[in-house]
Amino acid sequence: MTSEQITRVCSALADKWRAGSHWPPDLAEFVAIAAECSGGRFGLTVEDVMAENKRWRNEFYRYTCAETFDWRHPVLYHICIALKRIGIERKLTEGELRVQAAKQLAHWEKRVESGLPIPPIRRQLAAPKAPPGPTPAELAYEQYKRKKNLG
């Protein structure tokens, strides 16, 4: 565990003690709190995902695209992109977005545990450009005007 994760565990234990829980915690309670605060396979918690999502929402204008943003972890790119899409489609509140963040994080942890790698962050392909010149509709309209003028 990193020092940040240990700090989170200690803070969670202190919060539980202040809330009236017994001290010291038994082993099962300590392991549950440590697992919750350590962040699982990636070392990320839902709070980390929400903080990165907020940072991306607040600083996206500084970057040309999401792929050039300085992500703390490669999986956060995939999670935050999905959160943005789901949040817009379903018009989610902050609490509902937090639930979706937990689901996305669990999905990616399960995916990595099954042996699949995290896809690299790649720049999206540009949309195909239309060839220069008149469109088929413009050509048909020109032909229509020619026939109309001829009688």
C-alpha positions as CSV (number, residue, x, y, z in Angstrom):
1,M,0.0,0.0,0.0
2,T,1.1,3.5,-0.7
3,S,1.3,6.1,2.0
4,E,-1.7,7.8,0.6
5,Q,-3.7,4.6,0.9
6,I,-2.5,4.1,4.5
7,T,-3.6,7.6,5.3
8,R,-7.0,6.9,3.8
9,V,-7.4,3.8,5.9
10,C,-6.3,5.6,9.1
11,S,-8.8,8.4,8.3
12,A,-11.6,5.9,7.8
13,L,-10.8,4.2,11.0
14,A,-10.7,7.5,12.9
15,D,-14.1,8.5,11.3
16,K,-15.6,5.2,12.4
17,W,-14.3,5.6,15.9
18,R,-15.7,9.2,16.1
19,A,-19.0,7.8,14.9
20,G,-19.2,5.5,17.9
21,S,-17.6,2.3,16.7
22,H,-15.5,0.3,19.1
23,W,-11.7,0.7,19.3
24,P,-9.6,-1.1,18.2
25,P,-11.4,-2.6,15.3
26,D,-11.4,-6.4,15.0
27,L,-9.4,-8.0,12.1
28,A,-12.4,-8.5,9.8
29,E,-13.5,-4.9,10.2
30,F,-9.9,-3.6,9.6
31,V,-9.6,-5.8,6.5
32,A,-12.9,-4.5,5.1
33,I,-12.0,-0.9,5.7
34,A,-8.5,-1.4,4.2
35,A,-10.0,-3.1,1.1
36,E,-12.5,-0.3,0.7
37,C,-9.9,2.5,1.1
38,S,-7.0,0.8,-0.7
39,G,-8.6,1.1,-4.1
40,G,-8.6,-2.5,-5.3
41,R,-6.6,-3.6,-8.3
42,F,-5.8,-0.2,-9.7
43,G,-5.3,1.6,-6.4
44,L,-8.3,3.8,-7.3
45,T,-11.4,4.4,-5.3
46,V,-14.7,5.8,-6.4
47,E,-13.6,9.1,-4.8
48,D,-10.5,9.1,-7.0
49,V,-12.6,8.5,-10.1
50,M,-15.0,11.3,-9.2
51,A,-12.1,13.6,-8.5
52,E,-10.5,12.8,-11.8
53,N,-13.8,13.2,-13.6
54,K,-14.3,16.6,-12.0
55,R,-10.7,17.7,-12.8
56,W,-11.3,16.6,-16.5
57,R,-14.6,18.5,-16.6
58,N,-13.0,21.6,-15.2
59,E,-9.9,21.6,-17.4
60,F,-11.0,20.0,-20.7
61,Y,-10.9,23.3,-22.5
62,R,-7.1,23.4,-22.1
63,Y,-6.6,20.3,-24.3
64,T,-7.4,19.6,-27.9
65,C,-9.2,16.3,-27.0
66,A,-9.7,13.9,-24.2
67,E,-6.8,11.8,-25.4
68,T,-4.2,14.6,-24.7
69,F,-5.5,15.2,-21.2
70,D,-3.0,14.2,-18.5
71,W,-4.8,11.2,-16.9
72,R,-3.6,9.9,-13.6
73,H,-4.2,6.3,-14.7
74,P,-5.0,4.9,-18.2
75,V,-8.3,3.3,-17.0
76,L,-9.6,6.7,-15.8
77,Y,-9.8,7.8,-19.5
78,H,-12.1,4.9,-20.3
79,I,-14.2,5.4,-17.1
80,C,-14.6,9.1,-17.5
81,I,-15.5,8.9,-21.1
82,A,-18.2,6.4,-20.2
83,L,-19.4,8.5,-17.3
84,K,-19.7,11.6,-19.6
85,R,-21.8,9.6,-22.1
86,I,-24.0,7.9,-19.5
87,G,-24.4,11.2,-17.5
88,I,-25.6,13.1,-20.6
89,E,-27.8,10.3,-21.9
90,R,-29.6,9.7,-18.6
91,K,-29.3,13.2,-17.1
92,L,-27.7,11.9,-13.9
93,T,-27.3,13.7,-10.7
94,E,-24.0,13.7,-8.8
95,G,-25.1,10.8,-6.6
96,E,-26.3,8.8,-9.6
97,L,-23.0,9.5,-11.3
98,R,-21.1,8.2,-8.3
99,V,-23.0,4.9,-8.5
100,Q,-22.1,4.7,-12.2
101,A,-18.5,5.4,-11.4
102,A,-18.5,2.5,-8.9
103,K,-20.0,0.2,-11.5
104,Q,-17.5,1.3,-14.2
105,L,-14.6,0.8,-11.8
106,A,-15.8,-2.7,-10.8
107,H,-16.3,-3.5,-14.5
108,W,-12.7,-2.6,-15.3
109,E,-11.3,-4.3,-12.3
110,K,-13.2,-7.5,-13.3
111,R,-12.0,-7.2,-16.8
112,V,-8.3,-6.9,-15.8
113,E,-8.7,-9.7,-13.3
114,S,-9.9,-11.9,-16.1
115,G,-6.6,-11.2,-18.0
116,L,-7.7,-8.6,-20.5
117,P,-5.4,-5.6,-20.8
118,I,-6.5,-1.9,-20.4
119,P,-6.7,-0.6,-24.0
120,P,-4.2,2.2,-24.6
121,I,-5.4,5.8,-25.0
122,R,-5.6,6.4,-28.7
123,R,-6.6,9.4,-30.6
124,Q,-9.9,9.0,-32.4
125,L,-10.0,8.8,-36.1
126,A,-11.0,11.9,-37.9
127,A,-14.3,11.9,-39.7
128,P,-14.0,11.3,-43.4
129,K,-13.9,14.5,-45.4
130,A,-16.5,15.1,-48.2
131,P,-14.9,15.4,-51.6
132,P,-14.8,19.0,-52.9
133,G,-17.5,20.0,-55.4
134,P,-21.2,19.9,-55.6
135,T,-23.2,17.3,-53.7
136,P,-25.6,14.9,-55.4
137,A,-28.5,17.0,-54.2
138,E,-26.9,20.2,-55.6
139,L,-26.4,18.4,-59.0
140,A,-30.0,17.2,-59.1
141,Y,-31.2,20.7,-58.2
142,E,-29.1,22.2,-61.0
143,Q,-30.5,19.7,-63.5
144,Y,-34.0,20.5,-62.2
145,K,-33.4,24.3,-62.8
146,R,-32.0,23.7,-66.3
147,K,-35.1,21.6,-67.3
148,K,-37.4,24.2,-65.8
149,N,-35.7,27.0,-67.7
150,L,-36.0,25.0,-71.0
151,G,-39.7,24.7,-70.6
